[in-house]
Amino acid sequence: MNDALLEIRNLTVRYPGTTAVRDVAFQLQPGEALGIVGESGSGKSSIAGAILKSLGASARIAGEIAFEGRDLLRLSRADHRAVLGRRIGAVFQDPFTALNPARRVGGQIAEPMVRHLGAEPAHAMQRAIVLLRDMGIHRAEEVAHAFPHQLSGGMKQRTLIAAALACEPSLLILDEPTTALDVTVEAQILRLLARLRQQKRVSLLFISHNLGVVRRLCDSVAVMYASQFVELGRVGDVLEQPAHPYSKGLLASRPSLRAASRGSRLSAIQGQMPSAPRPEAGCVFAARCPFAEPRCTGGEQSLILTAPGHAARCWKAKTLGDWPRLAVEGTDLGEFRPGNALVNTNRLRKSFTMRRGMAAWRPSLANRWPRFRYQPTQVAAVDGVSLTISPGEVLGLVGESGCGKSTLGRLALRLLNCTDGSVEFDGADVGRLSGTDLSAFRKQAQIVFQNVGSSLNPRLSVGEALERPLVLFGLAKPRERRQRVEELLEMVRLPASYRLRYPHQLSGGERQRVAIARALASEPRFVVCDEPVSALDVSVQAAIVNLLADLRDRFGLAYLFISHDLAVVAQISDRVAVMYRGRICETGTPAELLAAPRHPYTRLLLAAAADESPTAEPSADIGAGATGCTFASRCPRRLPSICDTTVPTLRPVTSAHAVACHLDPIAKQQCGTIATASIPP
């Protein structure tokens, strides 16, 4: 007797001119977690869309999707909506567009409880606040009464997860649920999902490009490429002993959590995925496979067992053995030596007045209907940050969601005006530029936004979007623009035919690559990369990181590289700055920070990245405030007499390493007012 919660048989999804999913089949038992990994555009999200019936009128779905014994494809619209709201929860890839911008966050979480469970609105709101707390969101009452635009990307993502869990579904479909989350919050969410599986037997269909997250959370994994499953098996078998050449290439592309030499490059799979694959004509991976033979292009490949419970779509899978990692070509360029600063931020500060926003809400839930009063509040998103970036240098910026990383990047480009302090670019005060000088600065300083879904104009094709900077800055004559656009697309591994597509016709990873190409179009000297590879699978991520490094070496580009992926930051950065609640708490080279972190928060980040769960758990209170160390209440070494009252300053440890901590050994030697013996080791 088959007791599968979800069983998909011969699922095929077709769009005009292409097939997104072809003959996919799998089962999901109660409490089981299946991960689906693969390149952007391979069809992963189309599987989720077929289950949810959210693919649009142009999609043609064939096959069977049996959920709790009923075929979802044959249910009426009303019955399907009832199943989705009550029994199936979903977290979509882009939190910026999944939330209704006109409704408060708490109301969006409470709505499914009111609609499907018949809960009273006040009770549903209280439950929504509890769910937000479970997601690791501090000041949950205030966040519940905020609008989506007042939250950071990571907070939006956690809000979506809370809404998906509101009705306690038996199946959760998670499409890149941790993409916008930093490592500490990611670790907390993964532990929450693991508890749901254990305590309530919630099944997970987990779509991700993060192989590490899949390894930690899932029982089984399916590797998808060009509309097909090319490998399927237990997560340990597939990720430890991959059988298909594509799976082997994905694993070889992952960056490691250790400092890399400046000339090193990540191993990336050569070529690109076909936009219109033809599996019936042979192996869909043959054009990129280093082991391809004439036989590979002869007939359709089928899944064959390579071991019990482990199948691969490759007739050579059993003979490849333990294929070694691809060799990475690169030259050790030696340690980067900074020169005169290209970008210099001097005690930069940015405060926001929250008059009717998240920080201004003071709700009272004592009555049936909440009552609110407004209290204008000053919130310092960036608080006294001083950093320098030299030509050709990559400064990595890491920290939790909402700590001020993106705000600092926008201040550096004068997309926001600072409250105090200054930004200098090539010796000129950016805040005083105007006219042609400001236009020249705009050409030389570009940004790759975190939210690519809203940063691309939906009315412009990809080609038109890439042409705009060429026209604006007079970089190409009309007859040369198409060729330049195609060159830019090739640089970010997209076919030239994509110039005719519109943003809604691209996957999240493809939109990310278009955004990078647009930033490079003006031939800048300085680029703020705000999570530039967060939506990319590991192979394309490796190619983009290599591309950014090559452009840095070739043109002397400087980057402010904002990311929550410590492994990627360690791969590309010359220096790393760790940010917490608007302040820099530690800076240094990747080798120094990874080998000998001095600040407790840096240690927490590294522990979370290494999945040392007890260290990664945040406390209920996020910080001590402006009068002391912002990390004090989460610090295991906190000394109230100084940590709660005095703001620590960055003190040098070595020539390139500095830490802002009262309890660091260097600080203890310089602080004569504290008895060293009273400070914990």
Secondary structure, DSSP 8 states (H G I E B T S, - for coil): ----SEEEEEEEEEETTEEEEEEEEEEE-TT-EEEEEE-TTSSHHHHHHHHHT-S-TT-EEEEEEEETTEEGGGS-HHHHHHHHHHTEEEE-S-HHHHS-TTS-HHHHHHHHHHHHH---HHHHHHHHHHHHHHTT-SSHHHHHTS-GGGS-HHHHHHHHHHHHHTT--SEEEEESTTTT--HHHHHHHHHHHHHHHHHH--EEEEE-S-HHHHHHH-SEEEEEETTEEEEEEEHHHHHHS--SHHHHHHHHT---SS---TT------SS---SS--GGGS-TTGGG-TT--GGGGTS----EEEETTEEES-TTHHHH-S-----------------S-SEEEEEEEEEEEESSSGGGB--B-SSSS-B--B--EEEEEEEEEEEEE-TT-EEEEE--TTSSHHHHHHHHTTSS--SEEEEEETTEEGGG--HHHHHHHHHHEEEE-S-HHHHS-TTS-HHHHHHHHHHHTT-S-HHHHHHHHHHHHHHTT--GGGGG--GGGS-HHHHHHHHHHHHHTT--SEEEEESTTTTS-HHHHHHHHHHHHHHHHHH--EEEEE-S-HHHHHHH-SEEEEEETTEEEEEE-HHHHHHS--SHHHHHHHHHHTT-HHHH---SS----TTS-TTGGG-TT--HHHHTTS----EESSSS-EE--TTSHHHHHH-TTS-GGGS--
